[in-house]
Amino acid sequence: FFFVCSTLSCDMPKTILVGQLEKRAPSGPVRKWKKRCFCLKDDLILRYFEGETLKGTIDLRDILTCEGETNSPNFQIVTAKRIFELRAKNAEDKDYWITGINKLLNTSKE
């Protein structure tokens, strides 16, 4: 799975973050965690893939917050339209994603 993430075509615009996260299904009787490869570009669109197939996007221009649980790999991206529940491999990877997203958002507001 890491190979697919590392070889994804994330050319233009500039790629900021790439890596594997798990995304929890937004609804349904059983809300399973699904592995996805995420690619954040400087256009403020976070794309997620299953293999090489684009499964969805998160428009970070609509973000309200990006926060994680202390000592946990879980975090949320809250937008005006939806709450995205994500899980990194560990708390360190979670902090990498939260810091990268918030840094990009702060840079884009300047």
N, C-alpha and C positions, 0 to 999 in steps of 0.2 A: 504493500500500500504506500509506503514512503516513496518508493521509486516513482509511482504515478504522480505523487505530489511534487517531487523534485523535477519531473520532466514536463509538467503542465506548461502549456504555452501561455505565459502571462507576460506578453511583450509590452504593448502600448495600452494604456498609459503605464507609467513607471510602477513596478511592483514594490510594495512596502513590506508585506509579510506573506509567507507561504508556509503551510503546515497542516498537519492532521489534527482535527478536533472531532468530538462526537456531538451531534445535534439531537436534541430530544424532539420527538414528534409533538406538534402543537395541540393535537386533540386526538380523541379516539378512546376506546375502552382500555387499551394497553398502550401506554406512551413509552415506546422503546427508544433507546439510544442508538443512533446510526452513525457509523464512521463516515466522515466526509473529509475531503481535502479542501481547505480554504485558501483563498488568494485575495489579499487586500491590495488594491491599487490606489494611487494618489488621486483618482477620480471620486474617492469616497464611496465606492461600491465594493462590498465584500461578497465575493462569489464563492459558492460551494459546489463541489463536484462529487459524483460517484464514478470512480474511474476517470474517464475523460469526458463524461457527460455532465453538462451543467445542470444542476438540480434546482438552483435558486440563487437569489441575490438578497442582500441586506443593504438598503440605501442608508448609509450613515449620515447623510444630510438631514435625516429625520430622527436622529438619535436623541433620546432624552437622557440616558445614562448607560454606562458600561461599568458594572461592578461585579466583584467576586466575593465568595465566602472565604473567611479567614481559614488558613490551613486546609483548604479544600481545592480540588481541581475544577470545581464548578463555577461558572459565571453566567451573567445575563447581559444581553444587549436589549435594552428597552427602546423601542421606537414609538412614534405616534400611532402606528398601525398594529404593532405586535410585540410580544415579549419572546425573544429567542433564548432558549436555555442551551448552554454549551458546556462541554466538559473537555478539559485538556488532559494530557497524560499524567501531569502532576501539578502541584501548586506553582512550581517555578515556571512551567510553560504557560499556565494561566496568567501569571503576572506579566510574562512576555507579551501575550496578546492584549491584555488590558492596557498596558503601558504604551504599546505600539498604536493601538486604536486611539487612545486619548491624546497621544502626542500628535498624531495626524490631524485630529480634530482641532486641537489648539493651534497648530500651524496654519490650517486652512482658514481660521477666523481672523488671522493677522492681516 
